[in-house]
Amino acid sequence: MDWATIVVSLLLIGASAILTVLHIRSRRNEKKQFCAGRFKSRFFKKQFARRIQISLMLGITGIAMLGSQWLPHHALLFGWYWLGITAWVLWILLLGLVDVFATHRHFAKQQHDQWIQQVKQPVPPES
């Protein structure tokens, strides 16, 4: 038994559970606080879905790593199994990058819209 793999697996499963609970709590708070327009609500729904998906995928990664302890150590099977786990982790990283990009784009658009509103405000005449 490889204790390092077991520890990392358990840490991933624990982090997944904690992140999932935090995302659900955050979503409930957002629903209570915001009676915002359609765009903002749609953004937060998609953000929640992305983040829950990533959190759960981290847990599945931990379970898969833990499951590797009971795999027969045939080189080809073991190699394909860990190649699959590596591809899964790369997919998680890609989803994380998509979330970062989408969040940045959303808040940049909000900032731009606020700037446009400030520019459109009439300038009071000087006397």
Secondary structure as GFF3:
##gff-version 3
##sequence-region A 1 127
A	DSSP	alpha_helix	3	33	.	.	.	ID=ss1
A	DSSP	alpha_helix	38	67	.	.	.	ID=ss2
A	DSSP	three_ten_helix	68	70	.	.	.	ID=ss3
A	DSSP	alpha_helix	75	120	.	.	.	ID=ss4
###
